[in-house]
Amino acid sequence: MTPIQWTYLIFSIVIVLALVFDLGLFSKKNTKTTLKTALWQSIFWVGLAILFFGFMWFEDGAEIAISFMSAYLMEKSLSMDNIFVFILIFSFFKVKEEHYSRVLLIGILMALVFRAIFISVGVVLIARFHWILYLFGAFLLYTGYKMFTAKADDEFKPEENMAYRFMNKYLRVTHEEAHGKFVVRKNNKVYLTTLSVVVMMLAVTDIIFALDSIPAVFAISQQPVVVYTSNIFAVLGLRSLFFLLRGAVDKFDYLPQGIAIVLIYIGLKMLADYFIHIPVYVSLLVIVFCLGGSIWYSLRHQKK
């Protein structure tokens, strides 16, 4: 087997065992996830990503390993926007806290399937039409600019979400209390409950964010192994990050600006790739500096 094939094999084994471990020890049905549990879950998933980074360095070389870590940090930082929107969705539908963990798990697993499809399509397109990377670069420049100049009142409105409107219009949905069930039967007809609507909204929301994050990862590396593994590690750690940061997510007021600068840098890097090759470790340093600096600035200068 080639080193890349070994990496895929070890990665698959690690993810399956990690999910069994996470779900078996940390997650129980219809129970609230405490801050302590969320902290241990986050340490578990981040530590696993760091160990995999070390394995990639040994098996595939320094460049691929650094590309993986850069892509992982990029995905992890963009997850902060996901968490803020997830909080709004749960609040809007008044989901009970004991159902958070199960709803998040199903929504995130669905998002993984959609992301795998997006990445596969992207790999094929880039292999056949290399110039599409320049479109990705222009798109990231536009996204970064919009994110940097966004106003505080441009907030996500759950009632305008496409999944919510589609399900209410074309499917049988009931908003009555369902006691944690995803489907109920009334008058010999099956109805989707509010939890089903929330799961679909979480998945659709992640797809929308993936439109930004996946091109950004392709800008860091076009190696499928880097794109797949960094995405899966970042998304699987999203549930624990939600519980860890849901009470403090509004403390990072200037993180979106830090992410926006990173997106603009990556967009410029893609557009300039024909003329100049920027080493991957430079991208890693830029990502760490911008994200760390924006978090530090947010903690020192709270908005009123």
C-alpha positions as CSV (number, residue, x, y, z in Angstrom):
1,M,0.0,0.0,0.0
2,T,1.1,3.6,-0.7
3,P,1.6,6.1,2.1
4,I,-1.6,7.9,1.1
5,Q,-3.6,4.6,1.1
6,W,-2.2,3.8,4.6
7,T,-3.3,7.3,5.7
8,Y,-6.9,6.7,4.4
9,L,-7.0,3.3,6.2
10,I,-5.7,4.6,9.5
11,F,-8.0,7.7,9.3
12,S,-11.1,5.5,8.7
13,I,-10.2,3.2,11.6
14,V,-9.5,6.2,13.9
15,I,-12.8,7.9,13.1
16,V,-14.9,4.8,13.6
17,L,-13.3,4.0,16.9
18,A,-13.5,7.7,18.0
19,L,-17.2,7.9,17.2
20,V,-17.9,4.7,19.2
21,F,-15.8,6.1,22.1
22,D,-17.4,9.5,22.0
23,L,-21.0,8.2,21.7
24,G,-20.5,5.5,24.2
25,L,-18.8,7.4,27.0
26,F,-19.7,11.0,26.5
27,S,-23.2,11.0,25.0
28,K,-26.3,9.7,26.6
29,K,-29.8,10.0,25.2
30,N,-32.0,12.8,26.6
31,T,-29.4,14.1,29.0
32,K,-27.9,17.6,29.2
33,T,-24.2,18.0,28.2
34,T,-22.3,19.7,31.0
35,L,-19.5,22.2,30.4
36,K,-17.0,19.6,31.9
37,T,-18.2,16.9,29.4
38,A,-18.0,19.4,26.5
39,L,-14.4,20.3,27.6
40,W,-13.3,16.7,27.6
41,Q,-15.0,16.1,24.3
42,S,-13.3,19.1,22.7
43,I,-9.9,18.0,24.1
44,F,-10.5,14.5,22.8
45,W,-11.3,15.7,19.2
46,V,-8.6,18.3,19.0
47,G,-6.0,15.9,20.5
48,L,-7.0,13.3,18.0
49,A,-6.5,15.8,15.1
50,I,-3.0,16.7,16.5
51,L,-2.1,13.0,16.8
52,F,-3.2,12.5,13.2
53,F,-1.2,15.5,12.1
54,G,1.9,13.8,13.7
55,F,1.0,10.6,11.9
56,M,0.7,12.4,8.5
57,W,4.1,14.1,9.1
58,F,5.7,10.7,9.6
59,E,3.8,8.8,6.9
60,D,3.2,11.5,4.1
61,G,5.8,14.2,4.8
62,A,5.9,17.6,6.3
63,E,4.2,19.5,3.5
64,I,1.0,17.4,3.5
65,A,0.9,17.4,7.3
66,I,1.2,21.2,7.5
67,S,-1.4,21.5,4.8
68,F,-3.7,19.3,6.9
69,M,-3.2,21.4,10.0
70,S,-3.7,24.7,8.1
71,A,-7.0,23.4,6.6
72,Y,-8.1,22.0,9.9
73,L,-7.6,25.4,11.7
74,M,-9.4,27.1,8.8
75,E,-12.4,24.8,9.1
76,K,-12.4,25.1,12.9
77,S,-12.4,28.9,12.8
78,L,-15.3,29.0,10.3
79,S,-17.2,26.6,12.7
80,M,-17.6,29.6,15.0
81,D,-20.2,31.1,12.6
82,N,-22.0,27.7,12.6
83,I,-22.2,27.7,16.3
84,F,-23.8,31.1,16.5
85,V,-26.4,30.2,13.9
86,F,-27.0,26.8,15.7
87,I,-27.7,28.7,18.9
88,L,-30.3,30.9,17.1
89,I,-32.0,27.9,15.6
90,F,-32.3,26.1,18.9
91,S,-33.6,29.3,20.6
92,F,-36.1,30.0,17.8
93,F,-37.7,26.6,18.1
94,K,-37.4,26.4,21.9
95,V,-35.6,23.0,21.7
96,K,-35.2,21.5,25.2
97,E,-31.5,21.3,26.3
98,E,-31.7,17.5,26.8
99,H,-32.3,17.1,23.1
100,Y,-29.4,19.3,21.9
101,S,-26.8,16.5,21.7
102,R,-28.9,14.0,19.7
103,V,-30.1,16.7,17.3
104,L,-26.6,18.1,16.8
105,L,-25.2,14.6,16.2
106,I,-27.8,13.7,13.5
107,G,-27.5,17.1,11.8
108,I,-23.7,17.0,11.8
109,L,-23.6,13.4,10.4
110,M,-25.9,14.5,7.6
111,A,-23.7,17.5,6.9
112,L,-20.7,15.1,6.6
113,V,-22.4,13.3,3.8
114,F,-23.2,16.5,1.9
115,R,-19.6,17.7,2.4
116,A,-18.2,14.5,1.1
117,I,-20.3,14.9,-2.0
118,F,-19.2,18.6,-2.4
119,I,-15.5,17.7,-2.0
120,S,-15.7,14.8,-4.5
121,V,-17.3,17.1,-7.0
122,G,-14.6,19.7,-6.3
123,V,-11.8,17.2,-6.7
124,V,-13.1,16.1,-10.1
125,L,-13.7,19.7,-11.3
126,I,-10.3,20.9,-10.3
127,A,-8.6,17.9,-11.9
128,R,-10.4,18.6,-15.3
129,F,-10.6,22.4,-15.1
130,H,-7.7,23.8,-13.1
131,W,-8.8,27.4,-13.9
132,I,-11.7,26.9,-11.5
133,L,-9.3,27.6,-8.7
134,Y,-9.2,31.2,-9.9
135,L,-13.0,31.4,-9.6
136,F,-12.7,30.0,-6.0
137,G,-10.1,32.7,-5.3
138,A,-12.4,35.5,-6.6
139,F,-15.3,34.0,-4.6
140,L,-13.2,34.0,-1.4
141,L,-12.1,37.6,-1.9
142,Y,-15.8,38.6,-2.2
143,T,-16.8,36.5,0.8
144,G,-14.0,37.9,2.9
145,Y,-14.9,41.4,2.0
146,K,-18.6,40.8,2.8
147,M,-17.7,39.2,6.1
148,F,-15.3,42.1,7.1
149,T,-17.9,44.8,6.3
150,A,-21.0,43.0,7.7
151,K,-23.1,45.0,10.1
152,A,-24.0,43.7,13.5
153,D,-27.8,43.7,12.7
154,D,-27.3,41.4,9.6
155,E,-28.3,38.4,11.7
156,F,-29.5,35.0,10.6
157,K,-33.3,34.6,10.6
158,P,-34.4,31.0,11.1
159,E,-37.9,31.6,9.8
160,E,-36.4,32.6,6.4
161,N,-34.3,29.4,6.1
162,M,-34.9,27.5,2.9
163,A,-35.2,24.2,4.7
164,Y,-37.8,25.6,7.2
165,R,-39.9,27.1,4.4
166,F,-39.7,24.0,2.2
167,M,-40.7,21.6,4.9
168,N,-43.6,23.7,6.1
169,K,-44.9,24.1,2.6
170,Y,-44.5,20.7,1.1
171,L,-44.3,18.2,4.1
172,R,-46.5,17.4,7.0
173,V,-45.0,19.1,10.0
174,T,-46.4,19.5,13.5
175,H,-45.0,21.9,16.1
176,E,-46.7,20.2,19.0
177,E,-44.6,18.8,21.9
178,A,-43.3,15.4,20.7
179,H,-41.2,14.4,23.8
180,G,-38.0,14.0,21.8
181,K,-39.5,12.2,18.8
182,F,-38.6,13.0,15.2
183,V,-41.8,11.7,13.7
184,V,-45.3,11.2,15.2
185,R,-48.5,9.7,14.0
186,K,-51.8,11.7,14.0
187,N,-55.0,10.6,12.4
188,N,-53.2,7.7,10.7
189,K,-50.8,10.1,9.1
190,V,-47.1,10.5,9.8
191,Y,-45.9,14.0,10.7
192,L,-42.4,15.4,11.1
193,T,-41.8,17.1,14.4
194,T,-39.9,20.3,15.3
195,L,-36.8,18.3,16.0
196,S,-36.8,17.0,12.4
197,V,-37.1,20.5,11.1
198,V,-34.2,21.6,13.3
199,V,-32.0,18.7,12.1
200,M,-32.6,19.6,8.4
201,M,-31.9,23.3,9.2
202,L,-28.6,22.4,10.8
203,A,-27.6,20.3,7.8
204,V,-28.6,23.0,5.3
205,T,-26.8,25.7,7.4
206,D,-23.6,23.7,7.3
207,I,-23.9,23.2,3.6
208,I,-24.1,27.0,3.2
209,F,-21.0,27.5,5.3
210,A,-19.3,24.7,3.3
211,L,-19.6,26.9,0.2
212,D,-17.0,29.2,1.9
213,S,-14.9,26.7,3.8
214,I,-14.3,24.0,1.1
215,P,-12.9,26.4,-1.5
216,A,-10.7,27.8,1.2
217,V,-9.4,24.4,2.0
218,F,-8.8,23.7,-1.8
219,A,-6.7,26.9,-1.8
220,I,-4.5,25.4,0.9
221,S,-4.2,22.0,-0.8
222,Q,-5.7,20.2,-3.7
223,Q,-4.7,16.8,-2.1
224,P,-8.0,14.9,-1.6
225,V,-6.6,13.3,1.6
226,V,-6.0,16.8,3.1
227,V,-9.4,18.1,2.2
228,Y,-11.4,15.1,3.4
229,T,-9.6,14.5,6.6
230,S,-9.4,18.2,7.7
231,N,-13.2,18.6,7.0
232,I,-14.2,15.5,8.9
233,F,-12.1,16.2,11.9
234,A,-13.4,19.8,12.1
235,V,-17.0,18.9,11.7
236,L,-17.0,16.0,14.1
237,G,-15.6,18.3,16.8
238,L,-18.4,20.8,16.1
239,R,-20.8,19.3,18.6
240,S,-18.5,19.5,21.6
241,L,-17.4,23.0,20.5
242,F,-21.0,24.1,20.5
243,F,-21.5,23.0,24.1
244,L,-18.2,24.5,25.2
245,L,-18.6,27.9,23.6
246,R,-22.4,28.5,23.4
247,G,-22.2,30.7,26.5
248,A,-19.2,32.6,25.3
249,V,-19.6,32.8,21.6
250,D,-20.7,36.5,21.8
251,K,-17.4,37.3,23.5
252,F,-15.5,36.9,20.2
253,D,-16.8,40.1,18.6
254,Y,-13.9,40.6,16.2
255,L,-13.3,36.9,15.2
256,P,-15.3,37.4,12.0
257,Q,-12.9,40.1,10.9
258,G,-10.0,37.8,11.6
259,I,-11.6,35.0,9.6
260,A,-12.4,37.6,6.8
261,I,-8.7,38.6,6.6
262,V,-7.7,34.9,6.3
263,L,-10.3,34.4,3.5
264,I,-9.0,37.5,1.6
265,Y,-5.4,36.2,2.0
266,I,-6.3,32.8,0.7
267,G,-8.3,34.3,-2.2
268,L,-5.3,36.4,-3.2
269,K,-3.0,33.4,-2.8
270,M,-5.1,31.4,-5.2
271,L,-5.2,34.2,-7.8
272,A,-1.5,34.8,-7.5
273,D,-0.6,31.1,-7.7
274,Y,0.2,31.3,-11.4
275,F,2.9,33.9,-10.7
276,I,4.2,33.1,-7.2
277,H,4.2,30.0,-5.0
278,I,3.7,30.7,-1.4
279,P,4.9,28.0,1.0
280,V,2.3,26.2,2.9
281,Y,3.9,27.0,6.3
282,V,3.4,30.7,5.5
283,S,-0.3,30.1,5.1
284,L,-0.4,28.3,8.5
285,L,1.4,31.2,10.2
286,V,-1.1,33.7,8.6
287,I,-4.1,31.7,9.8
288,V,-2.7,31.3,13.4
289,F,-1.7,35.0,13.6
290,C,-5.1,36.3,12.3
291,L,-7.3,34.0,14.3
292,G,-5.2,34.3,17.5
293,G,-5.0,38.1,17.1
294,S,-8.7,38.5,16.5
295,I,-9.6,36.4,19.6
296,W,-7.0,38.3,21.7
297,Y,-8.4,41.7,20.5
298,S,-12.0,40.6,21.1
299,L,-11.2,39.7,24.7
300,R,-9.4,43.0,25.3
301,H,-11.9,45.2,23.5
302,Q,-15.5,44.1,24.1
303,K,-18.2,45.8,22.0
304,K,-20.9,47.6,24.0
